[in-house]
C-alpha cells in the first residue's frame, strides 16, 4: 500500500461519522494482526492530524506527523527506537493522546503497511512480535464487510454480510489465547476500515447491534464466496455438529446453480488426494490445500475422474459452501430481497436480534 493511498484512507478514519459509530455501539474487540508474517520488526506511525502516546515499559513518548517508533526483538524483549532513544520493554502500548482509539499506521518493513483505528499493544512471543489492535466492534464489522465486498454488491447484501460478520465475532471470541480474533480467514478477513462514505460503513451503521441468533444465542455465522448451487450443513461438510449451537442447513442457491464459476484441477493421485474420490469433507479438502496450495480444491462441489496416476477435478463455486453465499446474496438483493429475507434463506431457523 503506497503512502498516498494510506494517508487518504487514514484521514477518513478520523472523520466524525466513525467516531459516532463507535459511540453508538459500545464494545470493543482485540484483533491479532499480521500473524501470517511472524514479524520480528514493526514500525508504528500516527495517522494524519493524530498524536499517539507510546508507552514502553512506563516510559512514554508522543508521535506526531512523520515521527515513527521502530520495534525489534532483542533477547526475548522489545527494543523500541523512538525520539532518538532506545527503550526496552515486555509490552508496548499505543493509544490516542487522550486515551482510546486513534488512526494508526502499522508496518512490517518491506512487506505490508495497513491503517487501523483503535489502540495498539505489541508483545514479544518467542521469535516474533505479536501486534494486537483493540477496536470498536462495528469498526471491525465495517472493515470485514469492505474486505469481503465485490464491487457493485447491493446494500442489502452488504447488510447481510455485516450481520453475519458481527455474529461471528460476537460468538467466536476465545479462539486465540491473547486476543479475540485474528485478521485472516481463520477468524475474519480484515483490512483497513472503509471511508465513512463507503457502502460497507453504511451497512455496519444501519445494522448496528444486530446479530443472528439461534436458541437465544449468537451463532458463528459462516459464509463463503460461491456455494456452487447448494449450501452445506455442518454434517455434510464433515465438521463437528453443534448440539447446543447452530448446525447450519443445506439450502438451494438459484443464482449459483445457474452462474457459479466452473473450475478444473489436475492433482497427483496418492493417499492424500485419493480421499477426494469419496470424501467431500472440509478435512479432506484442506489436507490437499495444505500440500498443494489453498486454491488446489476451490470448493467441495466437484466431480472427480482418475486419469492414470492423476486425479482430474471439475467443480463449481468458491469456498466451503456453508452458511451465507455471497454471490447468491448479492443476486437476491439485486432482485429486491431485503436483508431479513436473505438471512432467513441462508440461515434457516435463526432470528435477527
KASULPE-V141208 format. One record per residue. RES is the residue in three letters. PSI is psi as a letter, one per 30 degrees, with the letter a starting at -180 (* if undefined). Layout:
RES&PSI, RES&PSI
//
This chain:
UNK&k, UNK&l, UNK&e, UNK&e, UNK&e, UNK&e, UNK&e, UNK&e, UNK&e, UNK&e, UNK&e, UNK&f, UNK&e, UNK&f, UNK&l, UNK&e, UNK&e, UNK&e, UNK&e, UNK&e, UNK&e, UNK&e, UNK&e, UNK&f, UNK&i, UNK&l, UNK&k, UNK&l, UNK&k, UNK&k, UNK&k, UNK&k, UNK&l, UNK&g, UNK&f, UNK&f, UNK&f, UNK&h, UNK&k, UNK&f, UNK&k, UNK&l, UNK&k, UNK&k, UNK&l, UNK&l, UNK&l, UNK&k, UNK&g, UNK&l, UNK&k, UNK&k, UNK&k, UNK&k, UNK&j, UNK&j, UNK&h, UNK&f, UNK&k, UNK&k, UNK&l, UNK&k, UNK&k, UNK&l, UNK&b, UNK&g, UNK&l, UNK&l, UNK&k, UNK&k, UNK&k, UNK&l, UNK&k, UNK&j, UNK&h, UNK&g, UNK&l, UNK&k, UNK&k, UNK&j, UNK&j, UNK&k, UNK&h, UNK&g, UNK&l, UNK&k, UNK&l, UNK&k, UNK&l, UNK&f, UNK&k, UNK&k, UNK&k, UNK&k, UNK&l, UNK&l, UNK&e, UNK&g, UNK&l, UNK&a, UNK&k, UNK&l, UNK&k, UNK&k, UNK&k, UNK&k, UNK&k, UNK&j, UNK&k, UNK&f, UNK&e, UNK&k, UNK&k, UNK&k, UNK&k, UNK&l, UNK&j, UNK&a, UNK&l, UNK&k, UNK&k, UNK&k, UNK&l, UNK&k, UNK&j, UNK&b, UNK&g, UNK&l, UNK&k, UNK&j, UNK&k, UNK&k, UNK&k, UNK&j, UNK&l, UNK&k, UNK&e, UNK&f, UNK&e, UNK&e, UNK&e, UNK&e, UNK&e, UNK&e, UNK&e, UNK&e, UNK&e, UNK&f, UNK&k, UNK&k, UNK&k, UNK&g, UNK&k, UNK&l, UNK&e, UNK&f, UNK&e, UNK&e, UNK&e, UNK&e, UNK&e, UNK&e, UNK&e, UNK&e, UNK&e, UNK&e, UNK&e, UNK&e, UNK&e, UNK&e, UNK&f, UNK&g, UNK&k, UNK&g, UNK&f, UNK&l, UNK&e, UNK&f, UNK&l, UNK&e, UNK&l, UNK&l, UNK&g, UNK&l, UNK&f, UNK&e, UNK&d, UNK&k, UNK&j, UNK&k, UNK&a, UNK&k, UNK&k, UNK&l, UNK&l, UNK&f, UNK&f, UNK&k, UNK&e, UNK&e, UNK&e, UNK&e, UNK&e, UNK&e, UNK&e, UNK&f, UNK&g, UNK&k, UNK&f, UNK&k, UNK&l, UNK&k, UNK&k, UNK&k, UNK&h, UNK&g, UNK&k, UNK&k, UNK&l, UNK&i, UNK&j, UNK&l, UNK&l, UNK&l, UNK&e, UNK&k, UNK&f, UNK&f, UNK&f, UNK&k, UNK&l, UNK&l, UNK&l, UNK&e, UNK&e, UNK&f, UNK&f, UNK&g, UNK&l, UNK&k, UNK&l, UNK&j, UNK&e, UNK&g, UNK&a, UNK&k, UNK&f, UNK&l, UNK&k, UNK&k, UNK&l, UNK&k, UNK&j, UNK&e, UNK&e, UNK&f, UNK&e, UNK&e, UNK&g, UNK&k, UNK&k, UNK&k, UNK&l, UNK&k, UNK&k, UNK&k, UNK&l, UNK&k, UNK&k, UNK&a, UNK&f, UNK&e, UNK&f, UNK&f, UNK&f, UNK&f, UNK&e, UNK&f, UNK&j, UNK&g, UNK&l, UNK&e, UNK&e, UNK&e, UNK&e, UNK&f, UNK&e, UNK&e, UNK&e, UNK&e, UNK&e, UNK&f, UNK&k, UNK&f, UNK&g, UNK&e, UNK&j, UNK&f, UNK&l, UNK&g, UNK&j, UNK&l, UNK&l, UNK&k, UNK&k, UNK&k, UNK&i, UNK&b, UNK&g, UNK&l, UNK&k, UNK&k, UNK&k, UNK&j, UNK&a, UNK&k, UNK&l, UNK&j, UNK&a, UNK&f, UNK&g, UNK&k, UNK&b, UNK&k, UNK&j, UNK&e, UNK&e, UNK&e, UNK&e, UNK&e, UNK&e, UNK&e, UNK&e, UNK&f, UNK&g, UNK&g, UNK&k, UNK&l, UNK&e, UNK&e, UNK&e, UNK&e, UNK&e, UNK&e, UNK&e, UNK&f, UNK&i, UNK&k, UNK&f, UNK&l, UNK&l, UNK&k, UNK&*
//
